[in-house]
Amino acid sequence: MRRVAVGATVAALIAVGACDAGEDKDAKAEPSATPSTTQPARPGEIRDPKAHVSYVLPQGWYAKPPDTVVGLYSSVATTVDPKTANASAKPSADPKNPLGTFMVGVVDTEAYVAKPRSMPEMAETVGRAQLELMYPAKAQDTVRSSEAARLDGRNAWLMDIECTPEDKNVAPFRLRITVIDTGTVPIYMLSSAPSSATERFGEIESIERSVRF
């Protein structure tokens, strides 16, 4: 079970970093190259200039401005049309339109934690911090899968965490976390949907496969 203050969670998420034992923690890493603007945009493509990636949203997904207050994400997309609805960010169990979210963020390389973290450790730390932001009330979080992955030629780590809220009126939901080693500044992708929303997770996987550096 868990219940953590949101302020502490935000600090933990911002402070997550990965470095080798011999790495100079005071060195400022340079980001990977910006996606080429000379290439024509793919249909539905979103270009994230801060994380230096692009990805394609399937039909029924909408880009939305990142939260400028917290500032954890460089780009955000959901299945809620910003022109027609004002919905909560929490995963909705509406069987007709279960909410899906997809977010990209950049690890703050100047705010390292006390010890180096492997990619699996970083994925779990980022994931559990995000769960606290999404649902800070009591819940049981279980790692469903944790495995190495490749994303557009980069090493990555993919983790799925199942969240079962103590409140029986709130449906269980899943969070997918992908941490990507860009060779310089690591980035992470966070996506969520109700656990029963199989179609949404298929769409999320298609977004992940479309990522280009």
C-alpha positions in Angstrom: 0.0 0.0 0.0 1.1 3.5 -0.6 0.3 7.1 0.1 2.9 9.8 -0.5 2.6 13.6 -0.6 2.5 14.9 -4.1 5.2 17.5 -3.4 7.7 14.8 -2.4 6.7 12.7 -5.4 7.4 15.5 -7.8 10.8 16.1 -6.3 11.6 12.4 -6.6 10.6 12.3 -10.2 12.6 15.3 -11.1 15.6 14.0 -9.2 15.8 10.6 -11.0 19.0 10.2 -12.9 21.2 7.5 -14.3 25.0 7.5 -14.4 27.9 5.1 -14.3 30.1 4.9 -11.2 32.9 6.9 -12.9 30.7 9.5 -14.5 31.3 13.2 -13.7 28.0 14.2 -12.1 28.8 17.9 -12.6 29.2 17.6 -16.3 26.3 18.9 -18.3 25.2 16.4 -20.9 24.2 17.6 -24.3 20.8 16.3 -25.7 20.6 14.1 -28.7 20.0 15.7 -32.1 16.7 17.4 -32.8 14.4 15.5 -35.2 15.2 16.6 -38.7 12.8 19.3 -39.9 13.9 18.6 -43.5 12.0 15.3 -43.5 8.3 15.7 -44.3 6.1 15.1 -41.2 4.4 11.7 -41.1 0.5 11.8 -40.9 -0.4 12.4 -37.2 3.3 13.1 -36.3 4.1 15.1 -33.1 7.6 16.6 -32.9 8.9 17.1 -29.4 11.8 19.6 -29.6 12.8 19.4 -25.9 13.1 15.6 -25.8 14.3 15.6 -29.4 12.0 12.8 -30.6 9.0 12.6 -32.8 6.1 10.1 -32.7 2.8 9.4 -34.5 -0.6 9.6 -32.8 -3.3 7.2 -34.0 -6.8 8.4 -34.9 -8.7 9.5 -31.8 -5.6 10.8 -30.0 -4.9 14.5 -29.4 -1.8 16.5 -28.5 -2.3 18.8 -25.6 0.0 21.5 -24.1 2.2 20.2 -21.3 1.6 21.4 -17.7 3.7 24.5 -17.4 3.2 24.6 -13.6 4.8 21.2 -12.7 6.8 21.1 -15.9 7.7 17.4 -15.8 6.7 16.5 -19.4 7.9 17.9 -22.7 4.9 16.6 -24.7 1.5 15.1 -23.8 -1.3 13.3 -25.7 -4.6 11.9 -24.6 -7.8 10.4 -26.1 -9.8 13.4 -24.9 -10.5 16.0 -27.5 -9.5 19.3 -25.9 -12.1 21.1 -28.0 -15.1 19.2 -26.8 -14.3 17.9 -23.3 -12.8 18.7 -19.9 -12.0 15.4 -18.3 -9.9 14.3 -15.3 -6.4 13.0 -16.0 -7.2 9.8 -14.1 -7.8 6.7 -16.2 -11.5 6.5 -17.0 -13.1 3.1 -17.1 -15.8 4.3 -19.5 -16.2 1.2 -21.8 -17.2 3.4 -24.7 -14.2 5.7 -24.4 -11.6 4.6 -21.9 -9.0 7.3 -21.3 -5.5 6.8 -22.6 -2.5 9.1 -22.0 1.0 9.3 -23.4 3.7 11.6 -22.0 7.3 12.2 -22.8 9.8 13.7 -20.3 13.5 14.4 -20.1 15.5 13.2 -17.1 17.1 16.1 -15.2 20.8 15.3 -15.4 21.7 18.0 -12.9 19.6 16.5 -10.1 21.2 13.1 -9.4 20.0 10.9 -6.6 22.5 9.6 -4.0 23.5 6.5 -6.0 23.7 5.5 -9.7 20.6 3.8 -11.0 20.3 1.0 -13.5 17.7 1.4 -16.2 15.3 -1.0 -14.5 15.7 0.9 -11.2 15.2 4.2 -13.0 12.1 2.9 -14.8 10.5 1.8 -11.6 11.4 5.0 -9.7 9.9 7.1 -12.5 6.8 4.9 -12.7 6.0 4.8 -9.0 6.5 8.6 -8.7 4.0 9.0 -11.6 1.5 6.7 -9.9 1.6 9.0 -6.9 0.7 12.0 -9.1 -2.1 10.2 -10.9 -3.6 8.5 -7.8 -2.1 9.6 -4.5 -4.7 7.7 -2.4 -4.1 4.2 -1.1 -3.5 1.5 -3.7 -1.5 -1.6 -4.5 1.1 -1.3 -7.2 2.4 -4.5 -8.8 5.1 -4.8 -11.5 3.6 -6.9 -14.3 6.6 -7.0 -16.5 10.1 -5.5 -16.7 12.3 -6.1 -19.7 15.0 -4.7 -22.0 13.8 -3.2 -25.2 15.1 -1.3 -28.3 13.5 1.9 -29.6 14.6 3.3 -32.9 18.1 1.7 -32.4 18.5 2.9 -28.8 18.7 0.7 -25.7 15.6 1.1 -23.5 13.8 -0.5 -20.6 10.1 -1.2 -20.6 8.1 -1.7 -17.4 4.4 -2.3 -16.8 2.9 -1.5 -13.4 -0.6 -2.5 -12.4 -2.3 -0.1 -9.9 -5.3 -1.4 -7.9 -6.8 1.4 -5.9 -8.2 0.5 -2.4 -11.3 2.4 -3.4 -13.5 -0.2 -5.1 -15.2 2.5 -7.1 -12.0 3.2 -9.0 -11.1 0.7 -11.7 -7.5 -0.8 -11.8 -5.2 0.8 -14.4 -1.8 0.1 -15.9 1.1 2.4 -16.3 3.8 1.7 -19.0 7.2 3.3 -18.4 9.9 3.3 -21.0 13.3 4.8 -20.2 15.5 5.4 -23.2 19.3 5.7 -23.3 19.9 8.4 -25.9 23.7 8.3 -25.4 23.5 11.7 -23.6 20.4 12.8 -21.7 18.0 10.0 -20.9 14.3 10.4 -21.7 11.2 8.6 -20.5 7.8 7.8 -21.9 4.8 7.3 -19.6 1.4 5.9 -20.8 -1.7 4.8 -19.0 -5.1 3.3 -19.5 -7.6 1.2 -17.6 -6.4 -2.4 -17.2 -9.3 -3.7 -19.3 -8.8 -1.3 -22.2 -6.9 -3.7 -24.5 -7.5 -1.6 -27.6 -6.0 1.5 -25.9 -2.8 -0.4 -25.1 -2.6 -1.5 -28.7 -2.7 2.1 -29.7 -0.1 3.0 -27.0 2.2 0.3 -28.4 1.8 1.7 -31.9 2.9 5.2 -30.6 6.0 3.7 -29.0 6.9 1.9 -32.2 6.6 5.1 -34.1 9.2 7.0 -32.0 12.0 8.4 -34.1 15.1 10.4 -32.9 
